[in-house]
Amino acid sequence: MKKLSLVTKIFIGLALGIIAGLLLQNHVDIANTYIKPFGTLFLNLLKMVIVPLVFFSLMSGAIGIGDITKVGRIGGRTIIYFFGTTVIAILFALGFSQAFKVLHVEDFFSIDFNAEVSVNQANSIVDTLLNMVPTNPIAALANGDMLQIIVFALFFGFGVLALGACTHELAKLIDTCAEVMYKITDWIIQLTPYAVFALMTPVVAANGPDVLLPLISIIGVVYVTCIVHGIVTYSVSMKLFTKVSPITFFKEAAPAILFAFSSTSSAATIPLSMESSKKLGVALPIRSFVIPLGSTIHMDGSAIYQSIAAVFIAQICGVDLTLGQMLIIILTATLSSIGAAGVPGAAIVMVSMVLESIGLPLEGIALVVGVDRILDMARTSLNVGGDIAGAVVVAAMEGELDVEKTKQEVPVCPE
């Protein structure tokens, strides 16, 4: 078992949970009394780390951007483009989710998570935006108000960045705290296979095999949304901001996208993304900045997954999300993407954040984490394609997009 990857273990946990649930269909009380508590323990551990993990990782990510005065215009354009496409991705996700109603999963079953579902009351757009800024950051941290925590963490991080050398020790401390939280989260994530078994068993025992059918629908909706967003958004970006044809873009980006699909790692794909950007004519300084930054803060695919998962879980809980709740999903998914790449098991943590922000029970994670690997392949591919598109767009805006020039670049460390 030690030689098996975490993903394989999660699949095993999912399969065993389904089998155990089917065997215990006439003994739901056994599943709830002796198995479910282990899943509840996992969720409590997850809740324990969400706030400090997000707080420190976002501050560390903001500080890691570097000297704002040097980054200047390039950094601003990069971040605006990344945030813009992420918002578009979430709108696509919410649109497809509503159009297909995630293939009417509520018709298959209705799950009682034995948890109080208290979805936040809908606020106006102005009130929602105003409420993002905490009047008491300590209270926001204590109450787990994710939007306010994200905003405060970003302000604090950029404040440390603006003060420069005099805050070097503080920046180092924040990075260390972030690393500590990554390590604790990694320990918790290692328990995921057992948690999936403990959470899935009572769900299947109570609802029967019908619980499996909606998983196919969520996979289909996520893949369709990722494909449509990638083709439409990045093709339009090429047409509007560059002279690169969409066909050329996807042809040169294909090696990185395919590697991301198989590896499910944006960070591991950075060298291929850099090479694809070079072939598309992106100058070395631009691609050296945009691609690594994108692998950290640009998560179109992850944002799509979070949004569809939230709608999926809301449906099976019998909750109709209002415009106010959807706006909160957009804001939370967009802002939380900044620190996502540095977090082990980021998908689970980010979906937890979105569910917390709109008051849905975290137990719903059990219904999507088992197929997370399949979904991760799609979202990572989209993330990587978006990073390359961002590099091309920013380079074009800066007048640094020239295929012939990049062919003549001298390697920094020639062989």
VENSUL-V685565 format. One record per residue. N is the residue number from 1. NEAR is the number of other ideal C-beta (glycine too) atoms within 10 Angstrom. Layout:
# VENSUL-V685565
n=N near=NEAR
n=N near=NEAR
This chain:
# VENSUL-V685565
n=1 near=7
n=2 near=4
n=3 near=5
n=4 near=12
n=5 near=9
n=6 near=15
n=7 near=15
n=8 near=13
n=9 near=18
n=10 near=23
n=11 near=19
n=12 near=15
n=13 near=23
n=14 near=22
n=15 near=14
n=16 near=16
n=17 near=28
n=18 near=20
n=19 near=14
n=20 near=19
n=21 near=25
n=22 near=15
n=23 near=14
n=24 near=20
n=25 near=14
n=26 near=8
n=27 near=11
n=28 near=17
n=29 near=11
n=30 near=16
n=31 near=23
n=32 near=16
n=33 near=11
n=34 near=13
n=35 near=20
n=36 near=20
n=37 near=11
n=38 near=15
n=39 near=24
n=40 near=16
n=41 near=14
n=42 near=23
n=43 near=19
n=44 near=10
n=45 near=16
n=46 near=22
n=47 near=13
n=48 near=13
n=49 near=19
n=50 near=20
n=51 near=20
n=52 near=17
n=53 near=27
n=54 near=27
n=55 near=24
n=56 near=24
n=57 near=29
n=58 near=27
n=59 near=27
n=60 near=23
n=61 near=22
n=62 near=22
n=63 near=21
n=64 near=19
n=65 near=19
n=66 near=12
n=67 near=11
n=68 near=14
n=69 near=9
n=70 near=8
n=71 near=16
n=72 near=10
n=73 near=10
n=74 near=19
n=75 near=19
n=76 near=12
n=77 near=17
n=78 near=24
n=79 near=17
n=80 near=11
n=81 near=22
n=82 near=27
n=83 near=16
n=84 near=14
n=85 near=24
n=86 near=26
n=87 near=16
n=88 near=17
n=89 near=32
n=90 near=26
n=91 near=16
n=92 near=23
n=93 near=29
n=94 near=22
n=95 near=13
n=96 near=21
n=97 near=25
n=98 near=12
n=99 near=9
n=100 near=17
n=101 near=15
n=102 near=24
n=103 near=16
n=104 near=11
n=105 near=23
n=106 near=17
n=107 near=12
n=108 near=18
n=109 near=17
n=110 near=12
n=111 near=21
n=112 near=11
n=113 near=18
n=114 near=11
n=115 near=14
n=116 near=7
n=117 near=16
n=118 near=11
n=119 near=17
n=120 near=14
n=121 near=9
n=122 near=15
n=123 near=17
n=124 near=11
n=125 near=10
n=126 near=8
n=127 near=11
n=128 near=19
n=129 near=13
n=130 near=11
n=131 near=15
n=132 near=18
n=133 near=13
n=134 near=19
n=135 near=9
n=136 near=12
n=137 near=18
n=138 near=9
n=139 near=11
n=140 near=22
n=141 near=18
n=142 near=10
n=143 near=13
n=144 near=15
n=145 near=21
n=146 near=25
n=147 near=21
n=148 near=20
n=149 near=24
n=150 near=25
n=151 near=20
n=152 near=22
n=153 near=26
n=154 near=17
n=155 near=15
n=156 near=18
n=157 near=25
n=158 near=15
n=159 near=14
n=160 near=20
n=161 near=19
n=162 near=11
n=163 near=12
n=164 near=12
n=165 near=7
n=166 near=8
n=167 near=16
n=168 near=11
n=169 near=9
n=170 near=15
n=171 near=19
n=172 near=11
n=173 near=13
n=174 near=24
n=175 near=17
n=176 near=12
n=177 near=17
n=178 near=24
n=179 near=14
n=180 near=13
n=181 near=23
n=182 near=18
n=183 near=10
n=184 near=16
n=185 near=24
n=186 near=13
n=187 near=11
n=188 near=19
n=189 near=22
n=190 near=13
n=191 near=17
n=192 near=23
n=193 near=24
n=194 near=18
n=195 near=26
n=196 near=28
n=197 near=26
n=198 near=25
n=199 near=29
n=200 near=28
n=201 near=30
n=202 near=28
n=203 near=25
n=204 near=23
n=205 near=25
n=206 near=17
n=207 near=19
n=208 near=14
n=209 near=12
n=210 near=12
n=211 near=22
n=212 near=19
n=213 near=13
n=214 near=22
n=215 near=17
n=216 near=11
n=217 near=18
n=218 near=24
n=219 near=16
n=220 near=14
n=221 near=22
n=222 near=29
n=223 near=18
n=224 near=14
n=225 near=28
n=226 near=27
n=227 near=13
n=228 near=15
n=229 near=25
n=230 near=24
n=231 near=13
n=232 near=13
n=233 near=20
n=234 near=24
n=235 near=16
n=236 near=13
n=237 near=23
n=238 near=22
n=239 near=12
n=240 near=9
n=241 near=18
n=242 near=22
n=243 near=10
n=244 near=22
n=245 near=12
n=246 near=17
n=247 near=10
n=248 near=17
n=249 near=21
n=250 near=18
n=251 near=13
n=252 near=20
n=253 near=27
n=254 near=13
n=255 near=15
n=256 near=25
n=257 near=21
n=258 near=14
n=259 near=18
n=260 near=28
n=261 near=16
n=262 near=11
n=263 near=17
n=264 near=21
n=265 near=16
n=266 near=28
n=267 near=11
n=268 near=14
n=269 near=28
n=270 near=17
n=271 near=11
n=272 near=21
n=273 near=28
n=274 near=21
n=275 near=16
n=276 near=27
n=277 near=29
n=278 near=18
n=279 near=17
n=280 near=25
n=281 near=25
n=282 near=31
n=283 near=19
n=284 near=17
n=285 near=12
n=286 near=23
n=287 near=28
n=288 near=15
n=289 near=18
n=290 near=30
n=291 near=27
n=292 near=17
n=293 near=23
n=294 near=28
n=295 near=21
n=296 near=20
n=297 near=24
n=298 near=31
n=299 near=33
n=300 near=33
n=301 near=31
n=302 near=27
n=303 near=33
n=304 near=32
n=305 near=29
n=306 near=28
n=307 near=28
n=308 near=28
n=309 near=28
n=310 near=28
n=311 near=25
n=312 near=24
n=313 near=29
n=314 near=24
n=315 near=23
n=316 near=21
n=317 near=19
n=318 near=11
n=319 near=18
n=320 near=9
n=321 near=21
n=322 near=15
n=323 near=12
n=324 near=18
n=325 near=24
n=326 near=20
n=327 near=18
n=328 near=26
n=329 near=24
n=330 near=21
n=331 near=20
n=332 near=26
n=333 near=29
n=334 near=20
n=335 near=23
n=336 near=28
n=337 near=26
n=338 near=26
n=339 near=30
n=340 near=26
n=341 near=21
n=342 near=22
n=343 near=22
n=344 near=18
n=345 near=19
n=346 near=21
n=347 near=23
n=348 near=22
n=349 near=23
n=350 near=25
n=351 near=27
n=352 near=24
n=353 near=24
n=354 near=23
n=355 near=23
n=356 near=18
n=357 near=22
n=358 near=23
n=359 near=16
n=360 near=27
n=361 near=18
n=362 near=22
n=363 near=21
n=364 near=26
n=365 near=27
n=366 near=25
n=367 near=23
n=368 near=23
n=369 near=24
n=370 near=24
n=371 near=17
n=372 near=24
n=373 near=16
n=374 near=16
n=375 near=24
n=376 near=22
n=377 near=18
n=378 near=23
n=379 near=27
n=380 near=25
n=381 near=27
n=382 near=32
n=383 near=31
n=384 near=32
n=385 near=27
n=386 near=27
n=387 near=33
n=388 near=30
n=389 near=32
n=390 near=29
n=391 near=31
n=392 near=29
n=393 near=25
n=394 near=28
n=395 near=26
n=396 near=22
n=397 near=17
n=398 near=15
n=399 near=8
n=400 near=19
n=401 near=24
n=402 near=14
n=403 near=14
n=404 near=7
n=405 near=12
n=406 near=19
n=407 near=10
n=408 near=7
n=409 near=10
n=410 near=6
n=411 near=7
n=412 near=7
n=413 near=4
n=414 near=5
n=415 near=3
